[in-house]
Amino acid sequence: MDLGSLIATHGYWVLAAGCLLEGETVLILAGFAAHLGHLNPYAVVAIAAVSGFTGDQFYFWLGRRHGDAVLARWPSVVAHNDRLQNLIARYHAAVIIGIRFAYGLRIAGPVLIGMSSIPGKRFALLNALGALLWACLIGGVGWIFGQAAEAFMGEVRNLEGWLLLGLALIGIVPWCIAKLRHQ
């Protein structure tokens, strides 16, 4: 089985699982795979938006029901709580839409928003808008990377494995460094 077949077979469920969590790296990779023709770009955006929305809804309700217990388990998040609660009180729409773009707050952000007084329906509406915007922009980065790679290197099909590996490392290495700093 070649790389393209592997991506076409497993790409969508990997994308869905990845976007339930952090998601940026897997979404960029999916955008690149869509540019190469292994995945449908509309399906990539739809799956990423629905999975990102679903994940943030889960974390919002986790914060709403068990926020204090979650904060007790994540002491590093407590440092962000006061600042984020102040921002939510002043700019709740922008915070809800933009939190998924804030590195390090993709999971913690919805938990903290769930601990606020924002109504669940309002969060869901703004979360859906943010998820769609996020899926288009981050997936688009992968697509544009594919276009740039072709502009510089010509046909990239024979290099797609190396390019996918490079993109994965670009996403994984900063995450690993951040995790090591917090230990």
C-alpha positions, 0 to 999 in steps of 0.5 A: 500500500502506497502513502496516498492509499494509506492517507485516503483509507485512514485520513478522515478518521485520523483527522476527526480524532485529531481535531477532537483534541489539539488538531492543528498539526493533523489539520495542516497535514490533511489540507496538504493531503487534500492539495495532493488529491488524497482527500476531498478538501470540502470533506477535510473542512467539514470533518475538522469543523464538526470534530473541533466543534464537538471537542470544544463542546465537550470541554465546555460542559466539562468545565461547566459541571466539573470546572473546579476539579479540572483546575485542581488536576491542571494547576498550570491552567489556574494561572490563565483562569483570572485573565481569561475570565476577565477577557470573557466578561469583556469580549466573550464573542471574540474569546469564544471564536478565537480561543481555538487559535491560542496555543496552549489553550485549545483544551483549557480554554473551553473548560475555563469558558464553561466555568463562566456565566456564558449561556450554553446556547451562546457558546455553541453558536459562537463555537460553531462559527469559530470551528468553521473559521478554524477549519478553513484557515488551518486547513488552508495553511496545509493547502497553501503549503502544498502549492508553495512546495509545488512552486519551489520543487515542481511535482511533489508526488515523489516527495510527499512522504518527506514533506508530510514528515516535515510538516508533522515535525513542524507541528510536533516539535514545538508541542514537545518543547512546550511539554518539556518546559512545563515539567 
